[in-house]
Structure formats: C-alpha cells, structure tokens
Amino acid sequence: MTDMPLRVLSRNDLVDIAITPAEVIASVRDVYVTLAQGHSRNPAKIALPVPDRDSISYSMLGYDGSRKVVAFKTSYKQEKGRGEKNYYTTITLYDDETGAPIALMDCARIGALRTPAATALLAEASAAPTARSALLIGTGTQGRQALPYLLSVLPDLDHLMLYGTHEAGIAAVLEVFAGHHPDRTIEIVTDPYGAAGEADIVLAASGPATEVKIRTNSLKPGAVLVDVGYGVADSALLDSDYAIATSASQLAVTGKYLADSDGSLRPVDAELPHILAGNGFGRKTPEDRVFAYNSGLVVTDIAVGHALATRAIEAGRGQELRLWK
C-alpha cells in the first residue's frame, strides 16, 4: 500500500463538474441524518487566530458513515484590508473500507455548494407553512447559489427579492438564477430593512464589508433569518423567539459575535441534523421569529467533495502523485 497514488484535483479540474442543487441537497441532507443517528462523526473545528495579524486558520476532521469516507480539511484566510484577502482551503479524502487515499482537492467549489445546501435545509426546517417570500442579502459566492438552492426545497415561494451593492454581483446572481429558473423573476430592492420586514425568509449572505445588520426581532411574526456569513445584528441570536443551528459546538467557535454583554451565547433550541432526523423542531409556534445559524460541517464537505471527486476522476481529471513511494 506504500506505493498508493494520490489524485490531486485542482480548482480548474472541479470548476465545471456537473452537479445539480437537488443532488447536492440530497447528499447534505443524508449526511446530516447519519450524523444525528451517530453513524457519522464531526468533531468541532480547531480555530487558530494569529496574533498581531488579521488572519485565522481552521483544521477539521470528519467521517461520513454513508460513504465510509474519512477526511481532513484545512482552511486559511488572511485579510489584507480594503476587501482584499488570501484564502486557501483544501480537503483530503480517504476510503475507510480499503484505507486508500481518494483525492486531495481544492475545497473552494465544495464550500460554494454545500453552504447554500445547508442554508436551504435550515430554511426548509424553520419556515412557516405559509412562507411565500424570500429576501437574499448579498451577491458574492454564497449569494449566487442561494436562491436556486432555496427553491429546490421550497418551490412554492413566489416572491423573491435581492439586495446588493455591486452591479456586477447583482448581474451574476440574476444570471445564475436564470440558468436554473428561466421562467422566474427576482425583484431588486434598495431598502434591505424594509424588504426584510416584509419577507418570510431572509438569507443574510453578505461579505464582511457589509453595513447591513438585520435584527431578528425586526422581522414579521413567523419569519426566519438565516445567518450565512455577514449581515445580521450581533443581537440576532438573543433577539429570536427560537434559534437553530447546524451545530451548537461550531456556533460556539465561529459565532462569538452573537454573544451577550458578558460573553455567553444563548443556547440554541435545536440542531439541524436532529431536526432532519425527526428528533427536533425548526420552530415552536407559527409566530416565532426564528434565527438560523449556518456553520459549515466537514461531513457536508465530505459528502459533496466525494461526489465531485468521483465524477472528476471518472472524467480523467487531475494528476496522480506517489507521495508514499
């Protein structure tokens, strides 16, 4: 086994591998359920802020019990000011039945797919039965995929709104959406707070430079605020009537900005994996204003990464390295 090759898949190798929102959501839903059932494992990520520099790195380890795959993921981000940053993330997959390496992959596209899938599942789990409208705030990587994924789980939504501050980003969101739903339209709004007060579902997917800060208690009764990155007020967790998260332990690592004045976090009422497994609820009453926190779990990276790696390898993509020869 020491001569086992490792397939290296670059960003270019993965960029055009075909996979639909429905396929990604199905994979992510499946691994959340196996996690709740104890068949998958997802220890809390290790975070390492670097002193005297605006940078942070993460290390993650997980096991997907459905696919029998173990993975190690690393993520490093260095902010350079004025919106500039260096960001590198990789994942290495291993077949836990044979012990063989599957692939070392760039993780950018994986994250760009599993995050809107988790966002959609959070919205599906917590939306009121009468929900018909949604507001997307943000036009970056997550914003471009958010609405197609949302409609995959909530097809009855009939009023979609978008707020953004970059014309190119708005155009990109509309172009991606039209590729999935050429018969649907998105209303461009200029007042994010007014639109948030009207929407049944608000997806806060802005970048770190955003000035928008949506409060959960400013939403209408029964609405949901999903925190995908930036764009929510620091009080959004505390102000909610009901709170859910992909993972309470991950929230404790990456959601410290949501703490109260003494630094403590309000406990969430339910975690998404348990809701999907039938052991929890996305809301308590139809009138609850729900806050949903999306923190990426490495098991979802494994599920989506394995699907992309399998298709890329079948297509002959990537390079083989014999690191252990």
FIKOLDREN-344650 format. One line per field, with one value per residue (C-alpha): residue in one letter; x, z, y; residue number from 0. Coordinates in pm, 1 decimal, m for minus. Each point is the difference from the previous one (the first is absolute). Example, Ala and Ser with C-alpha at 12.3 -4.5 7.8 and 13.67 -1.06 7.14 Angstrom:
! residues 2
rest a	s
xx 1230.0	137.0
zz 780.0	m66.0
yy m450.0	344.0
nr 0	1
This chain:
! residues 325
rest m	t	d	m	p	l	r	v	l	s	r	n	d	l	v	d	i	a	i	t	p	a	e	v	i	a	s	v	r	d	v	y	v	t	l	a	q	g	h	s	r	n	p	a	k	i	a	l	p	v	p	d	r	d	s	i	s	y	s	m	l	g	y	d	g	s	r	k	v	v	a	f	k	t	s	y	k	q	e	k	g	r	g	e	k	n	y	y	t	t	i	t	l	y	d	d	e	t	g	a	p	i	a	l	m	d	c	a	r	i	g	a	l	r	t	p	a	a	t	a	l	l	a	e	a	s	a	a	p	t	a	r	s	a	l	l	i	g	t	g	t	q	g	r	q	a	l	p	y	l	l	s	v	l	p	d	l	d	h	l	m	l	y	g	t	h	e	a	g	i	a	a	v	l	e	v	f	a	g	h	h	p	d	r	t	i	e	i	v	t	d	p	y	g	a	a	g	e	a	d	i	v	l	a	a	s	g	p	a	t	e	v	k	i	r	t	n	s	l	k	p	g	a	v	l	v	d	v	g	y	g	v	a	d	s	a	l	l	d	s	d	y	a	i	a	t	s	a	s	q	l	a	v	t	g	k	y	l	a	d	s	d	g	s	l	r	p	v	d	a	e	l	p	h	i	l	a	g	n	g	f	g	r	k	t	p	e	d	r	v	f	a	y	n	s	g	l	v	v	t	d	i	a	v	g	h	a	l	a	t	r	a	i	e	a	g	r	g	q	e	l	r	l	w	k
xx 0.0	300.2	0.4	m366.6	m47.4	m181.5	m220.0	37.1	m299.3	52.2	m259.6	3.5	m53.9	m318.7	m145.8	m221.9	m86.0	m378.7	m210.1	m349.1	m128.2	m234.7	293.2	206.0	m292.5	m74.4	363.2	10.5	m337.4	115.0	321.1	m179.0	m238.4	283.4	174.5	m310.2	m27.1	361.8	122.9	209.9	243.4	69.6	221.9	3.5	246.7	323.6	45.0	337.2	m6.4	345.4	122.0	77.2	m143.1	m356.2	5.5	m155.6	40.3	m224.9	64.4	m286.3	m29.2	m310.1	m146.0	m291.7	m166.9	m208.0	296.6	254.5	232.0	235.4	119.0	237.9	m77.2	210.7	m94.7	218.5	m115.6	204.0	m178.4	209.8	m229.6	m221.8	m183.1	313.7	79.4	197.6	m215.1	102.4	m194.8	64.3	m150.3	154.3	m232.8	79.3	m200.1	m46.5	m85.3	321.2	217.6	90.7	22.9	m265.7	100.8	160.1	m228.7	m38.0	m303.6	m126.2	m274.9	m96.9	m63.2	m184.4	m242.5	m46.0	m59.9	m310.7	m121.6	23.4	m162.3	m289.0	m46.4	1.7	m268.2	m203.3	16.7	m101.4	m222.7	m364.7	m240.2	m136.6	342.6	m13.4	266.5	376.7	263.2	363.1	253.2	338.9	126.1	330.0	80.2	m273.5	m255.7	31.9	m113.0	m237.7	m331.6	23.9	73.2	m278.6	m256.3	112.4	m145.7	m269.1	m140.8	m316.0	191.6	m142.0	157.5	380.2	191.7	366.8	202.7	356.9	240.5	211.7	m148.4	222.9	m104.3	m368.6	40.3	179.9	m278.2	m262.2	200.5	49.3	m363.3	m123.2	205.1	m205.3	m336.1	m35.2	m373.2	41.5	87.8	179.5	m94.2	300.0	m57.2	183.4	m116.1	123.7	m165.6	m339.7	21.8	111.8	m307.0	m220.7	175.0	m84.6	362.2	309.0	334.8	284.4	286.1	197.6	374.7	191.3	m8.9	m379.9	m167.2	m332.4	m83.0	m337.8	m160.5	m213.4	m253.7	m53.1	m141.5	m370.5	m150.0	78.0	302.7	344.7	343.1	278.7	353.3	219.6	297.3	m53.9	m293.9	m166.5	2.4	211.0	m325.2	m164.5	35.8	m108.6	m294.4	m153.3	m303.4	156.4	351.9	147.3	347.9	177.8	213.7	m6.0	367.8	99.6	m210.9	207.4	317.5	m104.0	m301.1	153.9	m118.6	m353.4	79.4	m163.9	179.4	162.1	131.7	m245.1	m199.5	m367.9	m47.3	m167.4	m334.8	84.5	273.8	m71.8	123.4	m243.1	m286.2	58.4	19.2	m340.0	130.1	m42.6	m206.9	81.8	m235.1	m226.1	m300.7	m112.3	73.7	357.8	267.4	271.7	374.4	192.6	380.0	182.8	345.8	164.3	48.9	279.5	m230.1	m189.4	329.4	69.6	m337.3	23.1	374.9	m37.9	m265.4	219.7	315.3	m172.8	m122.9	330.0	201.8	m241.6	57.7	377.5	58.9	290.0	350.2	124.4	280.1	183.6	81.9	55.1	219.0
zz 0.0	33.6	m377.6	m3.0	m221.2	113.3	m252.9	22.3	m128.0	m55.8	m13.4	m380.3	12.9	202.8	m129.1	m270.8	148.3	m40.2	314.8	65.0	310.2	64.1	m3.4	236.2	237.9	2.7	90.8	273.0	142.1	9.0	188.1	253.0	78.1	40.3	228.6	219.8	3.8	110.9	m321.1	m101.8	207.6	m1.2	286.8	52.6	m217.7	144.1	m57.6	14.8	m10.1	m72.0	245.1	m143.4	m340.3	m135.4	m94.4	120.2	m80.7	61.5	16.1	m37.0	13.1	m83.4	m94.3	m240.0	105.0	m316.6	m233.8	243.1	m65.8	241.5	m79.4	123.8	m93.1	48.7	m49.6	18.4	m49.8	23.2	m26.9	m167.2	40.4	m251.0	m69.5	m110.5	140.1	m50.1	44.9	m51.1	93.8	m77.7	85.6	m15.7	m30.9	100.7	m58.4	349.9	m129.2	m198.3	173.3	m338.7	m69.3	m239.5	m74.7	120.6	m118.6	m10.5	221.1	m138.5	m220.1	263.0	247.3	m262.3	m44.8	346.4	165.2	m203.9	44.0	379.1	m22.4	m199.1	249.3	292.5	m175.4	m85.2	360.8	156.2	m253.7	89.8	m211.5	m149.4	m111.4	m354.5	m12.6	42.8	10.1	m87.8	131.0	m169.2	m348.6	60.0	m31.8	239.9	m136.2	m352.2	94.1	286.5	m182.1	m239.2	300.8	204.6	m273.3	m16.9	347.4	7.8	m355.0	111.4	68.3	m249.4	97.1	m9.5	88.3	m25.4	164.2	m107.3	m33.6	m293.2	m350.0	m121.1	294.2	m58.1	m366.0	96.1	239.5	m268.2	m261.7	220.3	106.3	m359.3	m86.1	251.0	m21.0	m331.1	62.0	339.8	91.0	290.0	128.5	62.6	318.9	127.7	363.8	166.8	332.8	m151.2	m216.8	298.7	188.6	m279.4	m74.7	143.5	m43.7	14.0	m112.5	130.3	m232.6	m21.5	13.8	300.5	m130.0	13.8	196.4	17.1	342.2	12.9	339.3	54.9	207.8	m287.8	m220.8	m29.2	216.4	m140.3	m203.3	m9.6	m7.1	m125.2	84.0	m287.7	53.8	77.3	4.4	333.3	314.9	289.5	196.1	m263.2	206.2	327.0	m160.7	m157.1	128.2	m108.8	m114.3	m199.0	m132.0	m211.6	309.6	346.9	54.8	m325.6	93.7	316.9	m212.7	m291.6	136.8	292.4	m142.3	91.7	373.3	258.0	199.8	237.5	m288.1	30.3	m289.1	24.9	m41.9	m325.3	18.5	m259.9	m238.9	m368.0	m13.2	275.7	m163.7	m328.6	185.9	156.9	350.6	11.6	m125.9	m213.8	191.6	304.7	m127.2	m337.2	133.0	111.9	m149.6	m59.8	m17.6	m188.8	13.5	m286.4	97.4	m244.5	119.4	m153.6	m48.6	m257.9	m171.2	m12.2	m155.1	m269.4	m49.5	m51.0	m266.7	m184.5	37.4	m131.7	m309.1	m57.3	25.1	m234.7	m245.6	24.0	181.0	229.4	50.7	186.9	252.3	172.7	326.2	185.7	m252.4
yy 0.0	233.4	57.8	108.9	309.5	313.0	180.0	378.0	197.1	371.2	276.3	m20.7	m376.2	48.8	325.6	m149.4	m339.9	m19.2	m40.4	135.1	179.6	m293.0	m245.1	212.9	50.4	m373.4	m77.8	263.9	m106.0	m363.2	70.6	225.5	m286.1	m252.5	249.4	24.6	m378.7	m39.8	m162.8	302.9	204.4	372.9	126.6	374.2	185.9	131.2	372.4	176.9	380.6	137.8	268.7	344.6	m92.2	m7.6	m366.0	m322.8	m366.6	m299.8	m372.1	m248.9	m377.8	m202.3	m336.9	m55.2	m323.6	m26.5	7.9	m150.1	293.2	177.6	352.6	265.6	361.5	311.0	361.7	310.7	357.2	317.5	334.4	269.0	299.0	181.1	m325.6	m186.1	m340.5	m317.7	m308.6	m360.9	m311.2	m366.4	m337.8	m347.0	m301.1	m359.1	m318.7	m142.3	m348.1	m49.0	258.4	148.6	373.5	127.8	357.7	320.7	278.0	373.3	59.8	330.4	m142.1	m255.4	280.5	201.4	m291.9	m149.2	338.2	95.3	m358.7	36.9	343.5	m143.7	m284.1	244.6	206.1	m309.0	m120.5	331.9	177.7	45.8	m209.1	322.2	133.0	138.4	273.8	9.3	273.3	m66.5	251.9	m31.6	m76.6	m177.5	m369.6	m108.7	244.3	m133.6	m348.6	76.7	46.1	m299.8	m220.8	158.6	m67.4	m362.2	m58.4	271.5	13.8	184.0	322.4	248.6	334.8	12.6	315.3	92.2	274.5	66.8	289.6	m122.4	9.2	m281.4	m214.5	65.9	m89.7	m322.3	m102.2	61.3	m191.6	m306.7	4.7	25.7	m307.0	m199.6	179.4	188.4	47.6	171.1	359.0	167.0	345.1	225.8	201.6	305.8	m4.1	m320.0	78.0	69.7	m312.8	m209.8	115.9	m133.9	m330.0	m340.8	m114.3	223.4	m139.3	217.1	m95.2	324.0	36.2	137.1	358.5	22.7	276.9	m186.8	m145.1	m174.3	m57.4	m308.8	191.5	245.9	m277.0	m64.9	m277.3	m343.8	111.3	m164.0	167.4	m227.9	113.3	m118.9	227.7	366.9	237.9	m80.1	210.7	m124.3	m35.4	m224.4	m318.9	159.7	180.9	m310.6	m187.5	m329.2	m82.9	m286.9	m73.8	m254.6	m63.5	154.3	m82.9	169.9	302.4	26.9	18.0	220.1	191.3	185.7	332.3	m113.9	m18.4	223.6	270.1	m249.5	m213.6	m289.4	m143.6	m75.5	m377.3	m101.3	m176.4	m265.7	m111.3	m59.5	m363.1	m98.3	191.5	m183.6	m332.3	68.5	69.5	377.1	290.3	302.0	226.1	m8.9	197.2	142.8	350.8	m64.7	220.0	m258.2	56.9	m271.0	m17.6	m168.9	m120.4	m237.6	m357.7	m201.3	m301.0	205.1	83.5	m373.0	m83.1	267.4	m44.2	m373.7	56.9	250.0	m211.7	m312.4	183.8	179.1	m322.5	m178.5	286.3	m45.7	327.9	78.4	m132.0	m304.6	46.6	m284.0	171.9	m326.8	m180.8
nr 0	1	2	3	4	5	6	7	8	9	10	11	12	13	14	15	16	17	18	19	20	21	22	23	24	25	26	27	28	29	30	31	32	33	34	35	36	37	38	39	40	41	42	43	44	45	46	47	48	49	50	51	52	53	54	55	56	57	58	59	60	61	62	63	64	65	66	67	68	69	70	71	72	73	74	75	76	77	78	79	80	81	82	83	84	85	86	87	88	89	90	91	92	93	94	95	96	97	98	99	100	101	102	103	104	105	106	107	108	109	110	111	112	113	114	115	116	117	118	119	120	121	122	123	124	125	126	127	128	129	130	131	132	133	134	135	136	137	138	139	140	141	142	143	144	145	146	147	148	149	150	151	152	153	154	155	156	157	158	159	160	161	162	163	164	165	166	167	168	169	170	171	172	173	174	175	176	177	178	179	180	181	182	183	184	185	186	187	188	189	190	191	192	193	194	195	196	197	198	199	200	201	202	203	204	205	206	207	208	209	210	211	212	213	214	215	216	217	218	219	220	221	222	223	224	225	226	227	228	229	230	231	232	233	234	235	236	237	238	239	240	241	242	243	244	245	246	247	248	249	250	251	252	253	254	255	256	257	258	259	260	261	262	263	264	265	266	267	268	269	270	271	272	273	274	275	276	277	278	279	280	281	282	283	284	285	286	287	288	289	290	291	292	293	294	295	296	297	298	299	300	301	302	303	304	305	306	307	308	309	310	311	312	313	314	315	316	317	318	319	320	321	322	323	324
